[in-house]
Amino acid sequence: MRSTIGNVSDFASIDQARETARKFVETMKLTKRNPNAVKREADASELTISEVFAQYRQHLLGRSKPAKPNTLSVLDKAENRLKEWAGLRVKDLTGNEILRKFDEIASRARTAAEQTFRWINVAVRHAIEIEASNAQTQQRQPSLSYNPFSILKVQKKFRTRSELEDSYRAKGVRNPLSPKDTLGRFLTALHNKRSFNRLGCDYLLLTILLGARKEETASLCWREALTNEEAKTTSYVDLSNRTIRFYDTKNRNDHELPICDAVKRILEDRRDIVNDTVTRKDKQKWVFPARSSRSKVGHYSDSKSLREYLCQEAGILKLGMHDLRRTFGRVAEELVSYAVVKRLLNHRNTTDPTERYAEPDQERIFEALQRIELHMLMTAPKLYNVLLASAKYPPLPETRE
C-alpha cells in the first residue's frame, strides 16, 4: 500500500516529514487502509448543516423503500428555513443559538418550527450514527458525537400530543363529521348535488366510505384496463373480484380492501359512465378521469370548490379532505375492534410482533366494512335508498328537506 504524506514545502524539516510518515505507517497497520482515506472520512465527520441535510436526503433515497416526493419536499422546506446556517458546522452550533432560531420561526409558524427542527434533529442523529460506525471501523474516537439539537427536547420545545390536539381544536383544523348530525347533512347535500356533479360527488363518496386518503382514491384505475405488469405498480379497482388495491401507500405498504355493496353500486355506475362519456383511450383507465384535457395527472384531483359548496348547503363550517378519513375512523371506532380499525385504515406498527398474529381475516374485514358503510349511509336516507334499497336492504323512510 502506497500513500503520499505531502509535498516538500509542507514540512519545515526532514524530521517532521519522518514523524508524519511514522504516523501514517501506524495508521496503515492499525486500519489496513490508506491513511489519506481515513483522514478524509475523519474530516467529513465535521459536517455543516447543508452537508447533514444532503447526507440524510441520500439516505432517504437509498433505502429499500425510498422516501416519497412529498417527504423530500417537506425536508427541502425544512432545509430552506435554516439556509442561514447552511455553512455552519454542526459541532459549532450552541444551544442558545438553536433555541433562538426555533423561537424566531415559531413566532411566525409554530408547526413549521417543530417540523423543521425535528428534521434537522433526525438528520444530525443519522450523521452521528454514521460517524460512530466509521470511527469504530478505524479504531478512533468519533469526531461528531453530540447532537446540539437535543436541547429542544430538554427545554420541552415540542408540543405534546394533547397540546397539539388542543391547538387543532382551537384553530378548527381537524373537523371529522359526526354520525349524530353533520355526517347526515353532508351526505344529503352530496346526494342533492350528485346529479349535477357526478364525478366530484362520487369521488368524495368513495373516499369517505373507504376511509382512503385523497390521492389514493383519485389515482384509482380499472383493473381490466391494465396489463399484469402495470397492475403490479398501480392502484386499481377489480370489480370482478370485488377488491380495491391501493399501491405504495403513505406507509410504503400496499393496501387492499373488499368492495362492499354500496361501493360496488357506485363503481359499477362509474364504469358505465366512463365507458359512455370518455372518448380518449388514455383517460378511460381512470375511475375518476380529469375533466380537463390539459390535466397533467390525467385524473380528478381538486374537490375544494365542491366541498365548500356542500359545506355551505349542509351548514358545516369547514371540511378538509382528510376529515373524510377521520370521519371513517370515528365511525369505525364505534362499531368494530381496534385491530380491525387499524387494518381498515392501513395503520401499521412494525415494532409490535403481536400485530402479525392478530391480523383480522378477509371475511371479518368485509363484515366490518359493510357495517361501517351501512352506518354512514343510514344517516342520509335518500342516498341510502338510491344506492342500496332492495329486498336485501329495505328502503328507509325519507323526510322532506
C-alpha positions in Angstrom: 0.0 0.0 0.0 1.4 3.4 -1.0 0.4 6.8 0.4 1.7 10.3 -0.2 2.4 12.2 3.0 2.6 15.6 1.2 4.9 17.9 -0.7 8.5 19.0 0.4 7.1 22.5 1.0 4.6 21.1 3.6 7.4 20.3 6.1 9.8 22.5 7.9 12.4 19.7 8.2 13.2 16.2 7.3 12.5 15.1 10.9 8.9 16.5 10.7 8.3 14.6 7.4 9.7 11.3 9.0 7.4 11.8 12.0 4.4 12.2 9.7 5.4 9.1 7.8 5.7 7.1 11.0 2.1 8.1 12.0 1.0 7.1 8.5 2.6 3.6 9.0 0.9 3.2 12.4 -2.5 4.0 10.8 -1.9 1.6 8.0 -1.0 -1.2 10.4 -4.0 -0.4 12.6 -6.7 0.0 10.0 -5.2 -1.9 6.9 -6.3 1.2 4.9 -4.7 4.2 3.2 -4.2 6.9 5.9 -5.3 9.6 3.4 -8.7 7.9 3.0 -9.0 7.6 6.8 -8.2 11.3 7.2 -10.8 12.3 4.6 -13.5 10.3 6.5 -12.5 11.9 9.7 -12.6 15.4 8.1 -16.0 14.5 6.6 -17.4 14.0 10.1 -17.1 17.7 10.7 -20.3 18.3 8.7 -22.0 21.5 8.0 -25.8 21.8 8.3 -26.1 21.7 4.5 -23.9 18.6 4.3 -26.0 16.9 7.0 -29.2 17.6 5.0 -27.6 16.3 1.8 -26.4 13.1 3.6 -29.8 12.4 5.1 -31.5 13.0 1.8 -29.2 10.4 0.1 -30.1 8.0 2.9 -33.9 8.6 2.3 -33.4 7.9 -1.4 -31.2 4.9 -0.9 -33.4 2.9 1.4 -35.1 -0.3 0.2 -38.3 1.7 0.1 -37.1 5.2 -1.0 -38.9 8.3 0.5 -41.8 9.7 -1.5 -41.6 13.1 -3.3 -43.8 14.7 -0.6 -41.4 13.6 2.1 -38.5 15.0 0.2 -40.4 18.3 -0.4 -41.0 18.7 3.3 -37.3 18.0 4.0 -36.3 20.7 1.4 -38.6 23.2 3.1 -37.0 22.5 6.5 -33.5 23.0 5.0 -34.6 26.2 3.4 -35.8 27.6 6.7 -32.3 27.0 8.0 -30.5 28.3 5.0 -28.6 31.0 7.1 -26.9 28.1 8.8 -26.0 26.1 5.7 -22.3 26.7 6.0 -22.1 26.3 9.8 -20.6 23.2 11.3 -22.9 21.1 13.4 -20.4 20.9 16.3 -20.1 24.8 16.3 -23.8 25.4 17.0 -24.7 26.4 20.6 -27.9 25.5 22.4 -28.8 29.2 22.8 -28.4 29.8 19.0 -30.7 26.8 18.3 -33.3 28.0 20.9 -33.3 31.5 19.5 -33.8 30.2 15.9 -36.6 27.9 17.0 -38.4 30.7 18.7 -37.9 33.0 15.7 -39.5 30.6 13.3 -42.2 29.6 15.9 -43.3 33.2 16.4 -44.5 33.1 12.7 -45.5 29.4 12.4 -45.2 27.0 15.3 -45.9 23.9 13.3 -43.3 24.8 10.7 -40.7 25.4 13.5 -41.4 22.0 15.1 -41.3 20.3 11.7 -38.0 22.0 10.7 -36.2 21.2 13.9 -37.4 17.6 14.0 -36.0 17.1 10.5 -32.6 18.6 11.3 -32.5 16.7 14.6 -33.0 13.3 12.9 -30.6 14.2 10.2 -27.8 15.1 12.7 -28.6 11.9 14.6 -28.2 9.9 11.4 -24.8 11.6 10.8 -23.7 10.8 14.3 -24.5 7.2 13.8 -22.6 7.1 10.5 -19.6 8.7 12.1 -19.7 6.3 15.1 -19.7 3.4 12.7 -16.7 4.8 10.8 -14.8 5.6 14.0 -15.4 2.0 15.2 -14.0 0.6 12.0 -11.0 2.8 12.1 -10.4 2.3 15.8 -10.5 6.0 16.6 -12.7 8.4 18.7 -15.7 9.8 16.7 -15.3 13.5 15.9 -19.0 14.1 16.0 -20.8 12.6 19.0 -23.1 15.2 20.4 -26.4 16.4 18.8 -26.8 20.1 19.8 -30.4 20.0 18.7 -31.2 17.7 21.6 -31.5 20.9 23.6 -35.0 21.4 22.2 -36.2 18.2 23.8 -34.5 19.1 27.1 -36.3 22.5 27.0 -39.6 20.9 26.0 -40.0 23.0 22.9 -42.0 20.4 21.0 -45.7 20.2 21.9 -47.2 17.1 23.4 -50.0 15.2 21.7 -52.6 16.7 24.0 -51.2 20.2 23.3 -51.4 19.6 19.6 -55.0 18.3 19.8 -55.9 21.5 21.8 -54.3 23.6 19.1 -56.1 21.8 16.3 -59.5 22.3 18.1 -58.8 26.0 18.7 -57.9 26.5 15.0 -60.7 24.3 13.7 -58.1 22.4 11.7 -59.5 18.9 12.2 -63.2 18.5 11.7 -64.4 15.0 11.3 -68.1 14.7 10.7 -70.4 13.4 13.4 -72.7 10.5 12.8 -75.2 12.2 15.1 -75.7 15.3 12.9 -73.1 16.7 10.4 -72.5 13.4 8.6 -76.1 13.0 7.6 -76.3 16.7 6.5 -73.2 16.4 4.4 -74.2 13.1 2.7 -77.7 14.6 2.0 -76.2 17.7 0.4 -73.9 15.4 -1.6 -76.8 13.4 -2.8 -78.7 16.5 -3.9 -75.6 17.7 -5.8 -74.7 14.3 -7.3 -76.9 14.6 -10.4 -75.1 17.9 -11.3 -71.5 16.9 -10.5 -71.4 13.1 -10.5 -67.6 12.9 -10.9 -66.8 15.0 -7.9 -69.5 13.7 -5.7 -68.6 10.0 -6.4 -65.0 10.8 -5.6 -65.9 12.3 -2.2 -68.4 9.5 -1.5 -65.9 6.7 -2.3 -63.2 8.4 -0.2 -65.4 8.6 2.9 -66.9 5.1 2.5 -63.4 3.6 2.2 -61.6 5.9 4.7 -59.0 6.5 2.0 -56.5 9.3 1.6 -57.4 11.8 -1.2 -54.6 10.8 -3.6 -55.4 7.1 -3.0 -59.0 7.5 -4.3 -58.1 9.9 -7.1 -55.4 7.7 -8.7 -57.6 4.5 -8.9 -57.6 2.7 -12.3 -59.8 -0.1 -13.7 -58.0 -3.4 -13.3 -59.2 -4.6 -16.8 -57.5 -1.5 -18.4 -54.1 -2.6 -17.0 -51.6 -5.2 -18.1 -50.4 -7.7 -15.5 -47.2 -5.8 -15.3 -48.9 -2.4 -14.9 -51.1 -3.8 -12.2 -48.1 -4.5 -10.0 -47.4 -0.8 -9.6 -50.8 0.8 -9.9 -53.8 1.4 -7.6 -56.9 -0.2 -9.1 -60.5 -1.4 -8.8 -61.1 -5.0 -9.6 -64.9 -5.3 -9.8 -64.9 -9.0 -10.9 -63.1 -10.0 -7.6 -64.7 -7.2 -5.5 -61.4 -5.8 -4.3 -59.7 -2.4 -4.3 -55.9 -2.2 -4.1 -54.0 0.9 -3.2 -50.4 0.7 -4.3 -47.5 2.0 -2.3 -49.4 4.0 0.3 -48.1 6.5 2.8 -46.5 3.8 5.0 -45.0 2.3 1.8 -47.2 -0.8 2.0 -49.9 -1.9 -0.5 -53.4 -1.8 1.0 -56.3 -4.0 -0.1 -59.9 -3.6 0.8 -63.0 -5.6 -0.2 -65.8 -3.9 -2.2 -69.0 -3.7 -0.2 -72.5 -3.3 -1.6 -72.9 0.5 -1.8 -69.4 1.0 -3.1 -70.0 -1.8 -5.7 -73.0 0.1 -7.0 -71.1 3.4 -7.1 -68.2 1.8 -9.0 -70.5 -0.2 -11.5 -72.2 3.0 -12.4 -68.9 4.9 -12.7 -67.6 2.2 -15.1 -70.7 2.7 -17.3 -70.3 6.5 -17.2 -66.6 6.3 -18.1 -67.3 3.9 -20.9 -70.1 6.0 -22.3 -68.6 9.5 -22.0 -64.8 9.3 -22.1 -63.5 9.0 -25.6 -59.8 9.3 -25.1 -58.2 5.9 -24.7 -55.6 7.1 -22.3 -58.2 8.6 -19.9 -60.5 5.5 -20.0 -58.3 3.7 -17.5 -59.1 6.1 -14.7 -62.1 5.6 -12.3 -62.2 9.4 -11.9 -60.8 10.8 -15.2 -60.0 14.5 -15.2 -62.5 16.8 -17.0 -59.8 19.0 -18.5 -57.8 17.7 -21.4 -54.9 19.8 -20.1 -54.6 17.8 -16.9 -51.1 16.7 -16.2 -52.0 13.7 -14.0 -55.0 12.6 -16.1 -57.3 12.0 -13.1 -59.6 14.1 -11.0 -57.7 15.9 -8.2 -59.3 19.1 -6.8 -62.6 18.9 -4.9 -62.1 22.2 -2.9 -64.8 24.2 -4.5 -67.3 21.3 -4.4 -66.5 20.7 -0.7 -67.0 24.4 0.1 -70.4 24.3 -1.7 -71.5 21.1 0.2 -70.4 22.6 3.5 -72.5 25.7 2.8 -75.5 23.6 1.9 -75.1 21.4 4.9 -74.4 24.2 7.4 -70.9 22.9 8.1 -68.2 25.4 8.9 -65.2 23.7 7.3 -64.2 20.3 5.9 -60.8 19.2 4.6 -60.3 16.1 2.5 -58.5 14.3 5.4 -61.6 15.0 7.5 -63.4 12.4 5.4 -60.8 9.8 6.5 -61.1 11.0 10.1 -64.9 10.6 9.9 -64.5 7.0 8.7 -62.1 6.4 11.6 -64.6 7.9 14.1 -67.5 5.7 12.8 -65.2 2.6 12.7 -64.0 3.1 16.2 -67.6 2.9 17.5 -68.5 -0.2 15.6 -65.5 -2.6 15.3 -62.4 -3.7 17.2 -59.2 -1.7 17.4 -57.4 -4.3 15.4 -59.9 -4.0 12.6 -59.8 -0.2 12.6 -56.0 -0.3 12.2 -56.3 -2.8 9.3 -59.0 -0.7 7.6 -57.0 2.5 7.9 -53.8 0.7 7.0 -52.0 1.8 10.1 -49.1 -0.5 10.9 -46.9 -0.8 14.0 -43.8 -2.5 12.7 -42.3 -2.8 16.1 -45.2 -4.9 17.5 -44.8 -8.6 16.7 -48.3 -9.3 18.2 -49.8 -7.4 15.3 -48.8 -10.1 12.8 -50.6 -12.8 14.8 -53.7 -10.7 15.4 -54.3 -9.8 11.7 -58.1 -10.0 11.0 -59.1 -12.3 8.2 -60.7 -11.1 5.0 -64.2 -12.2 6.0 -64.0 -10.2 9.2 -62.7 -7.2 7.3 -65.6 -7.4 4.8 -68.2 -7.7 7.5 -66.7 -4.7 9.4 -66.5 -2.5 6.3 -70.1 -3.4 5.4 -71.3 -2.4 8.8 -69.4 0.9 8.6 -70.8 1.6 5.1 -74.4 1.0 6.2 -74.0 3.0 9.4 -72.8 6.1 7.5 -75.3 5.8 4.7 -78.3 5.4 7.1 -77.7 8.9 8.3 -78.8 10.1 4.8 -81.9 8.0 3.8 -82.2 9.5 0.3 -78.7 8.5 -0.6 -79.1 5.1 1.1 -82.2 4.3 -0.9 -80.5 5.3 -4.2 -77.6 3.1 -3.6 -79.0 0.2 -1.6 -82.8 -0.1 -1.5 -83.7 -3.7 -2.4 -85.0 -6.9 -1.0 -81.7 -7.2 0.9 -81.8 -3.6 2.1 -85.4 -2.4 2.7 -85.8 1.3 1.8 -85.6 3.9 4.6 -88.4 6.4 5.2 -87.3 9.8 3.7 -88.1 13.1 5.3 -88.7 16.3 3.2 -85.8 18.7 3.3 
